[in-house]
Amino acid sequence: MYEILQYISLPLEFGCIIILFTLSGYGLDKYVGTSPVFVLVGTFLGLAIGFYHLLKTVSKLDRKE
C-alpha cells in the first residue's frame, strides 16, 4: 500500500517543481523589467528538473520491488 502512495505523489511533485520555477522566472522578470524571458527559462528548467526527478524516483522505486 505504501508503494502505491509514492507513485500517486509523483504528478504532484512534478507539477509543483514546474510551478515553482515558472513563478520564480515571473518574479525575476518583474524585478529586472524584461519581457517573459525568465518565465520561459524557468518553465523549461522546471520541466527538465521535473523530468529528472520523476525518472530518478521511478527507477529507485522499481529497484525496490
C-alpha positions as CSV (number, residue, x, y, z in Angstrom):
1,M,0.0,0.0,0.0
2,Y,2.8,2.4,0.8
3,E,4.4,1.9,-2.6
4,I,1.2,3.0,-4.3
5,L,1.2,6.3,-2.4
6,Q,4.7,7.0,-3.6
7,Y,3.6,6.6,-7.2
8,I,0.5,8.8,-6.6
9,S,2.6,11.7,-5.3
10,L,4.8,11.9,-8.4
11,P,2.5,14.0,-10.6
12,L,2.0,16.5,-7.7
13,E,5.8,16.8,-7.2
14,F,6.3,17.2,-10.9
15,G,3.7,19.9,-11.1
16,C,5.0,21.7,-8.1
17,I,8.5,21.8,-9.5
18,I,7.3,23.3,-12.7
19,I,5.1,25.9,-11.0
20,L,7.9,26.9,-8.6
21,F,10.4,27.5,-11.4
22,T,7.9,29.3,-13.6
23,L,6.8,31.6,-10.7
24,S,10.5,32.3,-9.9
25,G,11.1,33.3,-13.5
26,Y,8.0,35.5,-13.4
27,G,9.3,37.2,-10.3
28,L,12.7,37.7,-11.8
29,D,11.1,39.2,-14.9
30,K,9.2,41.7,-12.8
31,Y,12.3,42.6,-10.8
32,V,14.5,43.1,-13.9
33,G,11.8,44.5,-16.0
34,T,12.2,42.3,-19.0
35,S,9.8,40.5,-21.3
36,P,8.9,36.9,-20.5
37,V,12.5,35.7,-21.0
38,F,12.9,34.4,-17.5
39,V,9.4,32.9,-17.4
40,L,10.3,30.7,-20.4
41,V,13.7,29.9,-19.0
42,G,12.1,29.0,-15.6
43,T,9.5,26.9,-17.3
44,F,11.9,24.9,-19.3
45,L,14.3,24.5,-16.4
46,G,11.4,23.3,-14.3
47,L,10.4,20.8,-16.9
48,A,13.9,19.4,-17.2
49,I,14.4,19.2,-13.4
50,G,10.9,17.7,-13.0
51,F,11.5,15.0,-15.6
52,Y,14.9,14.2,-14.0
53,H,13.3,13.9,-10.6
54,L,10.5,11.8,-12.0
55,L,12.8,9.4,-13.7
56,K,15.1,9.1,-10.8
57,T,12.3,8.4,-8.4
58,V,10.6,5.9,-10.6
59,S,13.8,4.0,-11.2
60,K,14.5,4.0,-7.5
61,L,11.0,2.7,-6.7
62,D,11.3,0.0,-9.4
63,R,14.6,-1.3,-8.0
64,K,12.9,-1.8,-4.6
65,E,10.3,-4.1,-6.0
